[in-house]
């Protein structure tokens, strides 16, 4: 159980780092697109000479390529993190199942314990009653023996 919880925490930290990494990639992609848009707008607004225009055009293409590479890298990273995230969900589900099972068994043990306590109380009560009956039986036997002796002695005296 402890190992499952530790594994779950490790995978949660991996998921968090994946989300942070993904966020950074998306932000970099957004910045690259904004920069490419600015360069494109500057190109349209400015009346540049041929070499500067080619330089700006090359810079725009490079930035767009960089944005595509960043997007592909982010997608690859996301695909790579999919399996650990699914495993983390599975482990989390299993921990929930184990917790539910533990609660159920604990409830069953409490029920059995209370039943056992009731049985022990009944057993002790019956034992006390049996001891009391045994004392009464001994007294009754003693009385019966006394009566038998009296009957015998009267029978002997009548004979």
VOMI-186499 format. One record per residue: x, y, z of N, C-alpha, C in turn; residue in three letters. Coordinates in pm, whole numbers, plus 50000, padded with zeros to 5 digits. Example, Ala and Ser with C-alpha at 12.3 -4.5 7.8 and 13.67 -1.06 7.14 Angstrom:
VOMI-186499
513194943150780512304955050780513204967050780ALA 512854977550708513674989450714512905000350787SER 
***
This chain:
VOMI-186499
500844988250000500005000050000500885012450000UNK 501915012550088502815024050096503565025749963UNK 503965014449904504675015049776503765020849668UNK 502495017049671501545022349572501375037449589UNK 501305041849715501145056249740502395063649694UNK 503585058249724504835064649682504905065449530UNK 504525054549463504535054449316503545064849262UNK 502405065649326501385075449284501925089649298UNK 502595092549409503165105949429504255108849327UNK 505085098749295506135100649195505515103849059UNK 504485096649026503835098948896503105112248894UNK 502555116349008501925129549012502945140548987UNK 504155139149043505175149249019505615149048873UNK 505645137148812505985136148669504905142848585UNK 503675141048624502565147448550502665162548564UNK 502965167248686503085181648709504235187448627UNK 505385180348621506495185448542506155185148394UNK 505395175048353504945174448214504055186448182UNK 503135189548273502245200848249503015213948244UNK 504015215448333504825227548331505635228348202UNK 506195217048161506965216448037506075219747917UNK 504915213847916503955216347807503585231147803UNK 503375236947919503015251147927504145259747871UNK 505385256247905506535263847853506625262747701UNK 506395250647648506445248747503505345256747434UNK 504165256447491503065263947429503335278947433UNK 503905283447544504245297747556505335301547455UNK 506335292947439507395295547342506835295747201UNK 505925286647173505295286247041504505299047016UNK 503785303447116502995315747104503915327747081UNK 504995328447159505955339447141506565339347001UNK 506905327446952507495326346818506505331046712UNK 505255327346727504245331646629504035346746635UNK 503995352046758503845366646771505015373946706UNK 506215368846730507405374946672507365373946519UNK 506965362446469506855360746323505815370246266UNK 504705371746338503655381146292504185395446291UNK 504935399046395505505412646400506455415046283UNK 507315405046258508255406446145507505407446013UNK 506465399545999505665399845876504995413545861UNK 504465418845970503825432045966504845442945936UNK 506025441746000507075451545972507485451045825UNK 507515438945771507905437345630506895444245540UNK 505615442645574504585448945492504575464145506UNK 504835468945625504765483345651505985490945599UNK 507085484645608508325491845572508645489945425UNK 509265499945372509705499145233511185495945239UNK 511465483045240512845478845263513525475845131UNK 514825475945136515575472245016515495457344999UNK 515885452144886515765437944853516475428944952UNK 517705432344993518455423445081517835423345220UNK 517365434645268516745434945400515425427345397UNK 514715428645289513445421545274513685406445274UNK 514725402045203515055387845202515475383145341UNK 516225391545409516665388145545515445386545637UNK 514525395945629513305395245711512475383045674UNK 512395380345546511625368745500512255355845554UNK 513575355045549514295343445601514085342245753UNK 514095353645822513875353545967512455348645999UNK 511505353145920510105348745941509985333745921UNK 510595328745814510555314345786511225306545899UNK 512375311645947513085304946056512225304646183UNK 511575315746212510725316246331509525306746318UNK 508945306346199507815297346177508265282746189UNK 509465279746136510015266246150510225262746298UNK 510775272546371511005270446514509675268046586UNK 508655275446550507345273746612506795259846581UNK 506945255046457506475241646421507255231046498UNK 508585232746507509395223146581508985222646728UNK 508735234546785508305235146925506975227946943UNK 506055230046849504745223646858504905208446846UNK 505745203746751505955189446735506595183446861UNK 507565190846917508225186147038507215185147153UNK 506355194947165505335194847271504375183147252UNK 503985180347128503105169047100503795155847134UNK 505065154747096505815142447127505945140647278UNK 506205151747347506335151247492504995147047555UNK 503925152347502502595148947553502295134147531UNK 502645128947412502425114647385503265106047479UNK 504505110347504505395102647591504865102447735UNK 504195113147777503695113947913502325107347928UNK 501705103447819500355097647824500345084547904UNK 501305075747878501355062847948501555064748099UNK 502525072948144502655074848290501405081148353UNK 500725089848278499525095948332498415085548347UNK 498295076648249497305065948258497645056548372UNK 498945053548388499385045048499499075051648633UNK 499275064748641498965071948765497465071248794UNK 496645072448693495185071248713494835057148760UNK 495475047048700495205033148739495615030748884UNK 496795035848921497285034149058496355041349156UNK 495925053349118495025061049204493715053249223UNK 493205047349116491985039349126492195027249215UNK 493335020749203493635008949285493755012849432UNK 494355024449459494465029249598493065031549654UNK 492185037149573490805039249617490105026049648UNK 490335016149562489735002849585490264996749715UNK 491574997849736492164992249858491634999349983UNK 491475012549972490955020150086489515015750116UNK 488695014150013487315009650032487264995750093UNK 488144986950045488204973350098488624973450245UNK 489594982050277490064982950415488934988050507UNK 488174997950462487055003050541486004992150561UNK 485704984750454484714973950463485154963150561UNK 486434958950552486934948550642486984953550787UNK 487314966250804487344971950939485924971650999UNK 484934975050917483544974650963483144960251000UNK 483554950550915483244936550944483894932151075UNK 485144936351097485834932751222485124938751343UNK 484664951151330483934957351441482644949651470UNK 481944945651364480714937951382481014924651451UNK 482064917751406482434904851465482874906651610UNK 483574917451637484044920151773482854922451866UNK 481874930351821480714932751907479914919851927UNK 479814911651823479124898651836479864889751936UNK 481174889451927481974881452021481804886452164UNK 481794899552183481594905052317480224901052373UNK 479194901452289477854897452334477854882552371UNK 478504874252291478584859952320479304857352452UNK 480384864752475481144862952599480294867052720UNK 479534877952708478674882252818477604871552846UNK 477004866152740475994855652757476604843152818UNK 477814839552773478494827852827478754829752976UNK 479254841353015479544843853157478254843553240UNK 477174849253187475884848953258475404834553276UNK 475494826653167475074812553176475944804653273UNK 477224807753277478124800853370477744803953515UNK 477424816853542477014820553678475684813453715UNK 474744813253620473474806653645473684791653668UNK 474574785453591474864771153608475464768453745UNK 476354777353791476964775753923475894776954032UNK 474984786454015473894788454111472984776054112UNK 472634771053992471814758953984472514746954046UNK 473814746154029474564734954088474504735654240UNK 474594747854295474484749254441473084745154488UNK 472074749854413470694746154449470484731154437UNK 471044725254332470934710754312471594703254427UNK 472734708254470473404701954585472544702854710UNK 471894714054729471014715654845469814706454833UNK 469224705654715468074696854692468484682354713UNK 469634678254663470114664454682470304661454830UNK 470824671454900471034669655044469684667855114UNK 468684675755076467354674555134466734660955101UNK 466914656654973466374643754932467024632555012UNK 468324633155031469024622955112468494622855256UNK 468274634955307467724635855444466344629755451UNK 465484632555353464144626855350464194611755332UNK 465094607055246465234592555227465654585855358UNK 466564592455427467014586955556465854586455655UNK 465034596755658463884597055750462874586255714UNK 462614584855582461674574655537462214560955573UNK 463464558755556464094545955587464024543055737UNK 464314553055815464294551055960462864548656008UNK 461854555055954460464552755991460034538955944UNK 460484535255825460154521955775460764511355865UNK 461964513655912462644504156000461934503756137UNK 461474514956182460804515256312459434508956305UNK 458794509456192457484503156176457614488156159UNK 458684483656119458874469356099459214463156228UNK 
***
